[in-house]
Amino acid sequence: MKNTIRVAVLDMYDGTPNQGMANIRTILSSFPTALAVEYFDVRGEAEVPDTSFDIYISTGGPGSPHDGDGLWDRKYYRLLQDIWDLNNQTEEKRRHVLFICHSFQMACIHFRVGEVIPRRSMSFGIFPTHKTDSGKKEPLFDSLPDPFYVADFRKWQVVQPDLARLEELGAEILALEKIRSHVPLERAVMAVRFSEEFIGVQFHPEADPKGMLAHFTDEDRMEEVVREHGREKYDKMIDCLMDPARLSLTYKTVIPYFLKKAVSAFSSPNVPVSETVSPEGSPE
């Protein structure tokens, strides 16, 4: 195996206070293989890594995925294309990329796989996400039930997937948002495998239910959520956070398995990748 696996975390939060970055740091620091991690403030400082890293994790963030200042966004999209092109040019050292929420929306814009539009109202809470036929075969989701539960906080959505473009890329839709039979609206795309090495999810796989529970049961925060989203939505979210069979399984599965699969690409062929490794470092 390589001496050091290098990971670039692309911070897309633009200085906005959040739990996502802390959770990603925890997952990376507790991963059983030592990782050399560097963080890049993409939107705040226009910091973008080069293509020498082995693994890239691009985070969620606030605001419209269509907005940029003409500097950081151009550098970001250039990086995506450069990594994609490099992966297509070689069978060795193919870089692995995970897109989360805001970054997933930007990846869908860049690769032109669907329309990225505002939601009619903000999605806020813990919701079921349903696997597609391709998603049922996706190793990253193997340990998850169908549907599985995700932390979903977004004002934007990916809809109207371009099936011809997906086929051209060799990409597959892996998951769709919850079924709402009473709502006459298209279900948004919740996960796409763009290639063997590029995968994106609309939800927050780094969301730690214990941390979220502490965050949202703070009295001031509780009052704010109830004021903005209603008591019923708040109570449902808290119930989901207290159920170990829901969000906890997603937290322990998606990013750890993404890392395990990526790291194994630089390991000896005898290293298995079928196990799911929890953020705490023990096989589940």
ZADO-1210 file (C-alpha; in nm, 4 decimals, padded with zeros to 6 digits):
<atoms>
<atom x="00.0000" y="00.0000" z="00.0000" code="MET" pos="1"/>
<atom x="00.1087" y="00.3598" z="-00.0468" code="LYS" pos="2"/>
<atom x="00.2838" y="00.5080" z="00.2552" code="ASN" pos="3"/>
<atom x="00.0265" y="00.7849" z="00.2936" code="THR" pos="4"/>
<atom x="-00.3245" y="00.8307" z="00.1596" code="ILE" pos="5"/>
<atom x="-00.3843" y="01.2024" z="00.1002" code="ARG" pos="6"/>
<atom x="-00.7322" y="01.3481" z="00.1465" code="VAL" pos="7"/>
<atom x="-00.8470" y="01.6941" z="00.0396" code="ALA" pos="8"/>
<atom x="-01.1585" y="01.8291" z="00.2128" code="VAL" pos="9"/>
<atom x="-01.3210" y="02.1073" z="00.0113" code="LEU" pos="10"/>
<atom x="-01.5000" y="02.3289" z="00.2637" code="ASP" pos="11"/>
<atom x="-01.7987" y="02.4852" z="00.0847" code="MET" pos="12"/>
<atom x="-01.9570" y="02.6494" z="00.3911" code="TYR" pos="13"/>
<atom x="-01.8210" y="02.9989" z="00.3196" code="ASP" pos="14"/>
<atom x="-01.7618" y="03.0651" z="00.6883" code="GLY" pos="15"/>
<atom x="-02.1163" y="02.9729" z="00.7926" code="THR" pos="16"/>
<atom x="-02.1283" y="02.8004" z="01.1348" code="PRO" pos="17"/>
<atom x="-02.2092" y="02.4333" z="01.0866" code="ASN" pos="18"/>
<atom x="-02.1737" y="02.0845" z="01.2308" code="GLN" pos="19"/>
<atom x="-02.0752" y="01.9241" z="00.9017" code="GLY" pos="20"/>
<atom x="-01.7057" y="02.0116" z="00.9083" code="MET" pos="21"/>
<atom x="-01.6613" y="01.8925" z="01.2669" code="ALA" pos="22"/>
<atom x="-01.8326" y="01.5640" z="01.1870" code="ASN" pos="23"/>
<atom x="-01.6178" y="01.5104" z="00.8780" code="ILE" pos="24"/>
<atom x="-01.3045" y="01.5760" z="01.0851" code="ARG" pos="25"/>
<atom x="-01.4204" y="01.3168" z="01.3393" code="THR" pos="26"/>
<atom x="-01.4873" y="01.0525" z="01.0751" code="ILE" pos="27"/>
<atom x="-01.1509" y="01.1105" z="00.9070" code="LEU" pos="28"/>
<atom x="-00.9505" y="01.1185" z="01.2309" code="SER" pos="29"/>
<atom x="-01.1067" y="00.7950" z="01.3571" code="SER" pos="30"/>
<atom x="-01.0685" y="00.6030" z="01.0316" code="PHE" pos="31"/>
<atom x="-00.8515" y="00.2936" z="01.0958" code="PRO" pos="32"/>
<atom x="-00.6067" y="00.3763" z="00.8155" code="THR" pos="33"/>
<atom x="-00.3910" y="00.6832" z="00.8781" code="ALA" pos="34"/>
<atom x="-00.4893" y="00.9625" z="00.6407" code="LEU" pos="35"/>
<atom x="-00.3032" y="01.2839" z="00.5599" code="ALA" pos="36"/>
<atom x="-00.5872" y="01.5369" z="00.5480" code="VAL" pos="37"/>
<atom x="-00.5775" y="01.8946" z="00.4203" code="GLU" pos="38"/>
<atom x="-00.8660" y="02.1413" z="00.4298" code="TYR" pos="39"/>
<atom x="-00.9418" y="02.4049" z="00.1655" code="PHE" pos="40"/>
<atom x="-01.1726" y="02.7058" z="00.2121" code="ASP" pos="41"/>
<atom x="-01.3105" y="02.7045" z="-00.1410" code="VAL" pos="42"/>
<atom x="-01.5762" y="02.9755" z="-00.1222" code="ARG" pos="43"/>
<atom x="-01.4229" y="03.1999" z="00.1434" code="GLY" pos="44"/>
<atom x="-01.0628" y="03.2095" z="00.0221" code="GLU" pos="45"/>
<atom x="-01.0865" y="03.0562" z="-00.3275" code="ALA" pos="46"/>
<atom x="-00.8593" y="02.7761" z="-00.2044" code="GLU" pos="47"/>
<atom x="-00.8682" y="02.4754" z="-00.4348" code="VAL" pos="48"/>
<atom x="-00.6362" y="02.1734" z="-00.4122" code="PRO" pos="49"/>
<atom x="-00.4384" y="02.0369" z="-00.7039" code="ASP" pos="50"/>
<atom x="-00.4957" y="01.6927" z="-00.8542" code="THR" pos="51"/>
<atom x="-00.2258" y="01.5130" z="-00.6538" code="SER" pos="52"/>
<atom x="-00.4593" y="01.3962" z="-00.3754" code="PHE" pos="53"/>
<atom x="-00.6001" y="01.0445" z="-00.3602" code="ASP" pos="54"/>
<atom x="-00.9398" y="01.1273" z="-00.2108" code="ILE" pos="55"/>
<atom x="-01.1566" y="01.4412" z="-00.2269" code="TYR" pos="56"/>
<atom x="-01.4566" y="01.5155" z="-00.0058" code="ILE" pos="57"/>
<atom x="-01.6579" y="01.8224" z="-00.1078" code="SER" pos="58"/>
<atom x="-01.8976" y="01.9421" z="00.1611" code="THR" pos="59"/>
<atom x="-02.2408" y="02.0926" z="00.1894" code="GLY" pos="60"/>
<atom x="-02.2922" y="02.4654" z="00.2193" code="GLY" pos="61"/>
<atom x="-02.5429" y="02.7513" z="00.2164" code="PRO" pos="62"/>
<atom x="-02.6952" y="02.9458" z="-00.0703" code="GLY" pos="63"/>
<atom x="-02.7643" y="02.8818" z="-00.4355" code="SER" pos="64"/>
<atom x="-02.5492" y="02.6247" z="-00.6180" code="PRO" pos="65"/>
<atom x="-02.5686" y="02.8541" z="-00.9215" code="HIS" pos="66"/>
<atom x="-02.3991" y="03.1478" z="-00.7467" code="ASP" pos="67"/>
<atom x="-02.0274" y="03.2153" z="-00.7585" code="GLY" pos="68"/>
<atom x="-01.7931" y="03.5110" z="-00.7789" code="ASP" pos="69"/>
<atom x="-01.6288" y="03.4080" z="-01.1045" code="GLY" pos="70"/>
<atom x="-01.3133" y="03.3010" z="-00.9227" code="LEU" pos="71"/>
<atom x="-01.3697" y="03.0233" z="-00.6708" code="TRP" pos="72"/>
<atom x="-01.6474" y="02.8604" z="-00.8722" code="ASP" pos="73"/>
<atom x="-01.4420" y="02.8542" z="-01.1920" code="ARG" pos="74"/>
<atom x="-01.1452" y="02.7075" z="-01.0029" code="LYS" pos="75"/>
<atom x="-01.3745" y="02.4498" z="-00.8428" code="TYR" pos="76"/>
<atom x="-01.5301" y="02.3373" z="-01.1707" code="TYR" pos="77"/>
<atom x="-01.1853" y="02.3267" z="-01.3330" code="ARG" pos="78"/>
<atom x="-01.0675" y="02.0929" z="-01.0585" code="LEU" pos="79"/>
<atom x="-01.3648" y="01.8606" z="-01.1103" code="LEU" pos="80"/>
<atom x="-01.2970" y="01.8409" z="-01.4811" code="GLN" pos="81"/>
<atom x="-00.9229" y="01.7926" z="-01.4332" code="ASP" pos="82"/>
<atom x="-00.9775" y="01.5010" z="-01.1931" code="ILE" pos="83"/>
<atom x="-01.2364" y="01.3497" z="-01.4251" code="TRP" pos="84"/>
<atom x="-01.0024" y="01.3764" z="-01.7238" code="ASP" pos="85"/>
<atom x="-00.7100" y="01.2289" z="-01.5309" code="LEU" pos="86"/>
<atom x="-00.9213" y="00.9336" z="-01.4209" code="ASN" pos="87"/>
<atom x="-01.0177" y="00.8703" z="-01.7812" code="ASN" pos="88"/>
<atom x="-00.6566" y="00.8800" z="-01.8934" code="GLN" pos="89"/>
<atom x="-00.5158" y="00.6153" z="-01.6609" code="THR" pos="90"/>
<atom x="-00.6039" y="00.2963" z="-01.4814" code="GLU" pos="91"/>
<atom x="-00.3600" y="00.3819" z="-01.2022" code="GLU" pos="92"/>
<atom x="-00.4089" y="00.6268" z="-00.9164" code="LYS" pos="93"/>
<atom x="-00.7664" y="00.7062" z="-01.0046" code="ARG" pos="94"/>
<atom x="-00.8835" y="00.9742" z="-00.7626" code="ARG" pos="95"/>
<atom x="-01.2022" y="00.9200" z="-00.5602" code="HIS" pos="96"/>
<atom x="-01.4477" y="01.2055" z="-00.5028" code="VAL" pos="97"/>
<atom x="-01.7516" y="01.2371" z="-00.2751" code="LEU" pos="98"/>
<atom x="-01.9924" y="01.5281" z="-00.3230" code="PHE" pos="99"/>
<atom x="-02.2254" y="01.6240" z="-00.0353" code="ILE" pos="100"/>
<atom x="-02.5468" y="01.8309" z="-00.0651" code="CYS" pos="101"/>
<atom x="-02.4439" y="02.1735" z="-00.2045" code="HIS" pos="102"/>
<atom x="-02.1434" y="02.0171" z="-00.3765" code="SER" pos="103"/>
<atom x="-02.3677" y="01.7453" z="-00.5199" code="PHE" pos="104"/>
<atom x="-02.5890" y="02.0119" z="-00.6739" code="GLN" pos="105"/>
<atom x="-02.2840" y="02.1844" z="-00.8255" code="MET" pos="106"/>
<atom x="-02.1565" y="01.8523" z="-00.9611" code="ALA" pos="107"/>
<atom x="-02.4952" y="01.7914" z="-01.1252" code="CYS" pos="108"/>
<atom x="-02.4735" y="02.1377" z="-01.2831" code="ILE" pos="109"/>
<atom x="-02.1185" y="02.0766" z="-01.4052" code="HIS" pos="110"/>
<atom x="-02.1866" y="01.7336" z="-01.5517" code="PHE" pos="111"/>
<atom x="-02.5280" y="01.8457" z="-01.6851" code="ARG" pos="112"/>
<atom x="-02.7176" y="01.5463" z="-01.5527" code="VAL" pos="113"/>
<atom x="-03.0344" y="01.7292" z="-01.4475" code="GLY" pos="114"/>
<atom x="-03.2053" y="02.0556" z="-01.3605" code="GLU" pos="115"/>
<atom x="-03.1048" y="02.2182" z="-01.0309" code="VAL" pos="116"/>
<atom x="-03.3935" y="02.4346" z="-00.9116" code="ILE" pos="117"/>
<atom x="-03.5361" y="02.5791" z="-00.5875" code="PRO" pos="118"/>
<atom x="-03.7716" y="02.3646" z="-00.3831" code="ARG" pos="119"/>
<atom x="-04.1205" y="02.4953" z="-00.3218" code="ARG" pos="120"/>
<atom x="-04.0385" y="02.4855" z="00.0497" code="SER" pos="121"/>
<atom x="-03.7255" y="02.3949" z="00.2418" code="MET" pos="122"/>
<atom x="-03.6645" y="02.0307" z="00.3296" code="SER" pos="123"/>
<atom x="-03.5759" y="02.0205" z="00.6984" code="PHE" pos="124"/>
<atom x="-03.5416" y="01.7039" z="00.9036" code="GLY" pos="125"/>
<atom x="-03.4763" y="01.3298" z="00.8900" code="ILE" pos="126"/>
<atom x="-03.6525" y="01.1590" z="00.6010" code="PHE" pos="127"/>
<atom x="-03.6633" y="00.8232" z="00.4222" code="PRO" pos="128"/>
<atom x="-03.4739" y="00.7973" z="00.0946" code="THR" pos="129"/>
<atom x="-03.5541" y="00.5232" z="-00.1530" code="HIS" pos="130"/>
<atom x="-03.3026" y="00.3260" z="-00.3552" code="LYS" pos="131"/>
<atom x="-03.3457" y="00.2928" z="-00.7287" code="THR" pos="132"/>
<atom x="-03.2739" y="-00.0391" z="-00.9003" code="ASP" pos="133"/>
<atom x="-02.9166" y="00.0828" z="-00.9485" code="SER" pos="134"/>
<atom x="-02.9037" y="00.1930" z="-00.5863" code="GLY" pos="135"/>
<atom x="-02.9981" y="-00.1569" z="-00.4723" code="LYS" pos="136"/>
<atom x="-02.6778" y="-00.2783" z="-00.6406" code="LYS" pos="137"/>
<atom x="-02.4623" y="00.0070" z="-00.5076" code="GLU" pos="138"/>
<atom x="-02.1947" y="-00.1238" z="-00.2650" code="PRO" pos="139"/>
<atom x="-02.1977" y="00.2046" z="-00.0735" code="LEU" pos="140"/>
<atom x="-02.5606" y="00.1389" z="00.0227" code="PHE" pos="141"/>
<atom x="-02.5332" y="-00.2379" z="00.0790" code="ASP" pos="142"/>
<atom x="-02.5670" y="-00.2179" z="00.4561" code="SER" pos="143"/>
<atom x="-02.8610" y="00.0223" z="00.4419" code="LEU" pos="144"/>
<atom x="-03.2272" y="-00.0804" z="00.4285" code="PRO" pos="145"/>
<atom x="-03.4652" y="00.0425" z="00.1612" code="ASP" pos="146"/>
<atom x="-03.5702" y="00.3046" z="00.2371" code="PRO" pos="147"/>
<atom x="-03.2887" y="00.4385" z="00.4537" code="PHE" pos="148"/>
<atom x="-03.2993" y="00.7568" z="00.6589" code="TYR" pos="149"/>
<atom x="-03.0984" y="01.0714" z="00.5894" code="VAL" pos="150"/>
<atom x="-03.0459" y="01.4200" z="00.7294" code="ALA" pos="151"/>
<atom x="-03.1959" y="01.6449" z="00.4645" code="ASP" pos="152"/>
<atom x="-03.1648" y="02.0251" z="00.4936" code="PHE" pos="153"/>
<atom x="-03.1931" y="02.2004" z="00.1584" code="ARG" pos="154"/>
<atom x="-03.3702" y="02.4705" z="-00.0401" code="LYS" pos="155"/>
<atom x="-03.2591" y="02.3309" z="-00.3778" code="TRP" pos="156"/>
<atom x="-03.3176" y="02.0072" z="-00.5633" code="GLN" pos="157"/>
<atom x="-03.2035" y="01.8070" z="-00.8649" code="VAL" pos="158"/>
<atom x="-03.4933" y="01.7092" z="-01.0909" code="VAL" pos="159"/>
<atom x="-03.5602" y="01.6275" z="-01.4566" code="GLN" pos="160"/>
<atom x="-03.2577" y="01.3971" z="-01.4939" code="PRO" pos="161"/>
<atom x="-03.1115" y="01.3878" z="-01.8446" code="ASP" pos="162"/>
<atom x="-03.1128" y="01.0159" z="-01.9148" code="LEU" pos="163"/>
<atom x="-02.9154" y="01.0495" z="-02.2370" code="ALA" pos="164"/>
<atom x="-02.6448" y="01.2473" z="-02.0595" code="ARG" pos="165"/>
<atom x="-02.6346" y="00.9968" z="-01.7733" code="LEU" pos="166"/>
<atom x="-02.5868" y="00.7147" z="-02.0225" code="GLU" pos="167"/>
<atom x="-02.3151" y="00.9116" z="-02.2027" code="GLU" pos="168"/>
<atom x="-02.1219" y="00.9503" z="-01.8766" code="LEU" pos="169"/>
<atom x="-02.1903" y="00.5976" z="-01.7593" code="GLY" pos="170"/>
<atom x="-02.3645" y="00.7519" z="-01.4579" code="ALA" pos="171"/>
<atom x="-02.6539" y="00.6083" z="-01.2572" code="GLU" pos="172"/>
<atom x="-02.9188" y="00.7528" z="-01.0256" code="ILE" pos="173"/>
<atom x="-02.8960" y="00.5664" z="-00.6959" code="LEU" pos="174"/>
<atom x="-03.1710" y="00.7167" z="-00.4803" code="ALA" pos="175"/>
<atom x="-03.4811" y="00.9358" z="-00.4885" code="LEU" pos="176"/>
<atom x="-03.6427" y="01.1417" z="-00.2146" code="GLU" pos="177"/>
<atom x="-03.9292" y="01.0174" z="-00.0007" code="LYS" pos="178"/>
<atom x="-04.2536" y="00.9102" z="-00.1651" code="ILE" pos="179"/>
<atom x="-04.5222" y="01.1767" z="-00.1249" code="ARG" pos="180"/>
<atom x="-04.8315" y="01.0344" z="-00.2933" code="SER" pos="181"/>
<atom x="-05.0366" y="01.3357" z="-00.1855" code="HIS" pos="182"/>
<atom x="-04.7975" y="01.5857" z="-00.3479" code="VAL" pos="183"/>
<atom x="-04.8157" y="01.6194" z="-00.7293" code="PRO" pos="184"/>
<atom x="-04.4442" y="01.6999" z="-00.7635" code="LEU" pos="185"/>
<atom x="-04.1521" y="01.5125" z="-00.9122" code="GLU" pos="186"/>
<atom x="-03.9334" y="01.3324" z="-00.6598" code="ARG" pos="187"/>
<atom x="-03.5852" y="01.4818" z="-00.6452" code="ALA" pos="188"/>
<atom x="-03.2663" y="01.2873" z="-00.7133" code="VAL" pos="189"/>
<atom x="-03.0865" y="01.2063" z="-00.3873" code="MET" pos="190"/>
<atom x="-02.7739" y="01.0247" z="-00.5069" code="ALA" pos="191"/>
<atom x="-02.5802" y="00.9747" z="-00.8305" code="VAL" pos="192"/>
<atom x="-02.2801" y="00.7610" z="-00.9128" code="ARG" pos="193"/>
<atom x="-02.1150" y="00.9668" z="-01.1842" code="PHE" pos="194"/>
<atom x="-01.8387" y="00.7095" z="-01.2356" code="SER" pos="195"/>
<atom x="-01.6603" y="00.4323" z="-01.0504" code="GLU" pos="196"/>
<atom x="-01.4715" y="00.6985" z="-00.8527" code="GLU" pos="197"/>
<atom x="-01.7172" y="00.9931" z="-00.8434" code="PHE" pos="198"/>
<atom x="-02.0279" y="00.9715" z="-00.6261" code="ILE" pos="199"/>
<atom x="-02.2601" y="01.2398" z="-00.4923" code="GLY" pos="200"/>
<atom x="-02.5412" y="01.2497" z="-00.2370" code="VAL" pos="201"/>
<atom x="-02.8001" y="01.5201" z="-00.1802" code="GLN" pos="202"/>
<atom x="-02.8228" y="01.4469" z="00.1914" code="PHE" pos="203"/>
<atom x="-02.5708" y="01.4824" z="00.4773" code="HIS" pos="204"/>
<atom x="-02.4055" y="01.1430" z="00.5416" code="PRO" pos="205"/>
<atom x="-02.1752" y="01.3055" z="00.7988" code="GLU" pos="206"/>
<atom x="-02.4717" y="01.3966" z="01.0224" code="ALA" pos="207"/>
<atom x="-02.4103" y="01.2439" z="01.3663" code="ASP" pos="208"/>
<atom x="-02.7428" y="01.1733" z="01.5400" code="PRO" pos="209"/>
<atom x="-02.5957" y="01.2218" z="01.8884" code="LYS" pos="210"/>
<atom x="-02.4496" y="01.5574" z="01.7950" code="GLY" pos="211"/>
<atom x="-02.7666" y="01.6625" z="01.6155" code="MET" pos="212"/>
<atom x="-02.9780" y="01.5660" z="01.9147" code="LEU" pos="213"/>
<atom x="-02.7649" y="01.7799" z="02.1445" code="ALA" pos="214"/>
<atom x="-02.7713" y="02.0627" z="01.8910" code="HIS" pos="215"/>
<atom x="-03.1472" y="02.0683" z="01.8382" code="PHE" pos="216"/>
<atom x="-03.2514" y="02.0134" z="02.1996" code="THR" pos="217"/>
<atom x="-03.0761" y="02.3335" z="02.3018" code="ASP" pos="218"/>
<atom x="-03.3642" y="02.5531" z="02.4163" code="GLU" pos="219"/>
<atom x="-03.2846" y="02.8530" z="02.1961" code="ASP" pos="220"/>
<atom x="-03.2341" y="02.6348" z="01.8890" code="ARG" pos="221"/>
<atom x="-03.5523" y="02.4387" z="01.9603" code="MET" pos="222"/>
<atom x="-03.7541" y="02.7590" z="01.9749" code="GLU" pos="223"/>
<atom x="-03.5983" y="02.8785" z="01.6503" code="GLU" pos="224"/>
<atom x="-03.6792" y="02.5533" z="01.4662" code="VAL" pos="225"/>
<atom x="-04.0343" y="02.5416" z="01.6009" code="VAL" pos="226"/>
<atom x="-04.0866" y="02.9042" z="01.5003" code="ARG" pos="227"/>
<atom x="-03.9576" y="02.8481" z="01.1456" code="GLU" pos="228"/>
<atom x="-04.0743" y="02.4934" z="01.0731" code="HIS" pos="229"/>
<atom x="-04.3479" y="02.4075" z="01.3226" code="GLY" pos="230"/>
<atom x="-04.3733" y="02.1854" z="01.6299" code="ARG" pos="231"/>
<atom x="-04.4804" y="01.8751" z="01.4382" code="GLU" pos="232"/>
<atom x="-04.1738" y="01.8789" z="01.2131" code="LYS" pos="233"/>
<atom x="-03.9475" y="01.9391" z="01.5117" code="TYR" pos="234"/>
<atom x="-04.0952" y="01.6504" z="01.7120" code="ASP" pos="235"/>
<atom x="-04.0651" y="01.4116" z="01.4174" code="LYS" pos="236"/>
<atom x="-03.6999" y="01.5025" z="01.3740" code="MET" pos="237"/>
<atom x="-03.6226" y="01.4459" z="01.7427" code="ILE" pos="238"/>
<atom x="-03.8012" y="01.1072" z="01.7353" code="ASP" pos="239"/>
<atom x="-03.5894" y="01.0033" z="01.4353" code="CYS" pos="240"/>
<atom x="-03.2682" y="01.1154" z="01.6034" code="LEU" pos="241"/>
<atom x="-03.3503" y="00.9010" z="01.9069" code="MET" pos="242"/>
<atom x="-03.4117" y="00.5890" z="01.6950" code="ASP" pos="243"/>
<atom x="-03.0795" y="00.3993" z="01.6523" code="PRO" pos="244"/>
<atom x="-03.2148" y="00.2123" z="01.3494" code="ALA" pos="245"/>
<atom x="-03.2455" y="00.5295" z="01.1437" code="ARG" pos="246"/>
<atom x="-02.9868" y="00.8028" z="01.0945" code="LEU" pos="247"/>
<atom x="-02.7137" y="00.6298" z="01.2960" code="SER" pos="248"/>
<atom x="-02.6828" y="00.3541" z="01.0373" code="LEU" pos="249"/>
<atom x="-02.6377" y="00.6044" z="00.7539" code="THR" pos="250"/>
<atom x="-02.3730" y="00.7923" z="00.9535" code="TYR" pos="251"/>
<atom x="-02.1786" y="00.4719" z="01.0198" code="LYS" pos="252"/>
<atom x="-02.2032" y="00.3472" z="00.6628" code="THR" pos="253"/>
<atom x="-02.1794" y="00.5972" z="00.3784" code="VAL" pos="254"/>
<atom x="-01.8597" y="00.7998" z="00.4345" code="ILE" pos="255"/>
<atom x="-01.6708" y="00.5181" z="00.6113" code="PRO" pos="256"/>
<atom x="-01.7416" y="00.2802" z="00.3254" code="TYR" pos="257"/>
<atom x="-01.6525" y="00.5453" z="00.0663" code="PHE" pos="258"/>
<atom x="-01.3178" y="00.5883" z="00.2434" code="LEU" pos="259"/>
<atom x="-01.2610" y="00.2142" z="00.2759" code="LYS" pos="260"/>
<atom x="-01.3300" y="00.1567" z="-00.0929" code="LYS" pos="261"/>
<atom x="-01.1036" y="00.4453" z="-00.1945" code="ALA" pos="262"/>
<atom x="-00.8210" y="00.3420" z="00.0377" code="VAL" pos="263"/>
<atom x="-00.8429" y="-00.0175" z="-00.0825" code="SER" pos="264"/>
<atom x="-00.7753" y="00.1045" z="-00.4363" code="ALA" pos="265"/>
<atom x="-00.4238" y="00.1888" z="-00.3164" code="PHE" pos="266"/>
<atom x="-00.3886" y="-00.1290" z="-00.1108" code="SER" pos="267"/>
<atom x="-00.2901" y="-00.4858" z="-00.1809" code="SER" pos="268"/>
<atom x="-00.5589" y="-00.6930" z="-00.3558" code="PRO" pos="269"/>
<atom x="-00.5965" y="-00.9073" z="-00.0422" code="ASN" pos="270"/>
<atom x="-00.7545" y="-00.6263" z="00.1572" code="VAL" pos="271"/>
<atom x="-01.1343" y="-00.6843" z="00.1657" code="PRO" pos="272"/>
<atom x="-01.3733" y="-00.3979" z="00.0971" code="VAL" pos="273"/>
<atom x="-01.7027" y="-00.5698" z="00.1743" code="SER" pos="274"/>
<atom x="-01.7087" y="-00.4774" z="00.5437" code="GLU" pos="275"/>
<atom x="-01.8535" y="-00.1490" z="00.6559" code="THR" pos="276"/>
<atom x="-01.6254" y="00.0351" z="00.8972" code="VAL" pos="277"/>
<atom x="-01.7902" y="00.2631" z="01.1477" code="SER" pos="278"/>
<atom x="-01.6522" y="00.6121" z="01.2204" code="PRO" pos="279"/>
<atom x="-01.5405" y="00.4729" z="01.5541" code="GLU" pos="280"/>
<atom x="-01.3083" y="00.2393" z="01.3629" code="GLY" pos="281"/>
<atom x="-01.4643" y="-00.1009" z="01.4306" code="SER" pos="282"/>
<atom x="-01.6321" y="-00.3183" z="01.1654" code="PRO" pos="283"/>
<atom x="-02.0083" y="-00.3159" z="01.1895" code="GLU" pos="284"/>
</atoms>
